[in-house]
């Protein structure tokens, strides 16, 4: 949407930036007068009036009705038309694509989820993505011109500067996903790794006053992220916090990367299930069921889970000594469905870390069903647009 775009140079750049600042403040205030806009943003009355008139003509802002009170005329308040434009959020995981559209008040107006199991190549992923975005517009009845921002939360190695992602470990293709989305939408496009999206969400909602945070996500693969000084640590090649490849046992199990003894072949969901099958002789038992059996006292289940958690403790001890976090957030079935898991992990880590002050941090478990990356990234995309 042109009116929410910052021009690149000259007086028009200043005017467009002021207009965006005014729009952002009206959105966050829930009703504000022109006088308060001017005071808050240190803008002249003429600048405020001009920008507000443009926003009103564009249908983004409206004036509340004037009221006469016993103390005189109440100032006219400006408010946002919540359905004047929308933000789209897309989460691309290993097995599915989830999409949502929400309005300016973050009310979800459309949601969908499609399976993409077996998709490896860029051409196939982008084709499915475009089909899903077009179907979302058709079913929601929202024109593409009203989509002002698109957020992409994608698994894999994300390069935000270049707008690319390496989605598949098998093909290692560099996918120009931002360019592809911009071919459909003339919108601000925000790209982020899916784990970092949830890291930011968990941090902003639950731990806004913690400077150092570690996030561990255990599923089919092992991933995570770290915040230091209230900023996500990315690393030179956007590959920081590769917890899956921390060495936890010399000459141990073979990792998917070709090396031995990394965390991944011990803590990954499929690895735990395979180990349980090997020890119990039972097939078709998933991780949640293993957790339930361990909770009921089954020795094989407990031994399998404790082995996985011991390896995680070895990895986390390295992270704690190097990073000195204030909070470690854990997400995954083994933490959520095995009540003894986190206490066992905490005690095992404590035995490995020789410096007591380093253990002065909180352990937290994030509930998976509460994680909605597509919603979180839609919010981040709108914030990205408004921070131009």
Secondary structure, DSSP 8 states (H G I E B T S, - for coil): -GGG---SSHHHHHHHHHHHHHHHHHHHHTSEEHHHHHHHHT--HHHHHHHHHHHHHTTSEEE----EETTEE---EEEE-TTS-EEEEEEE-SSEEEEEEEETT--EEEEEEEE-TT--SHHHHHHHHHHHHHHHHHHHT--GGGEEEEEEEESSEEETTTTEEE--TTT--EE-HHHHHHTT--SEEEEEEHHHHHHHHHHHHH-TT-SEEEEEEESSSEEEEEEETTEE---TTS----GGG-B-STT-SB-TTS-BSBSHHHHSHHHHHHHHHHHH---S--HHHHHHHHHTT-HHHHHHHHHHHHHHHHHHHHHHHHH--SEEEEESHHHHS-THHHHHHHHHHHHH---GGGG--EEEEE-GGG--HHHHHHHHHHHHHHT-
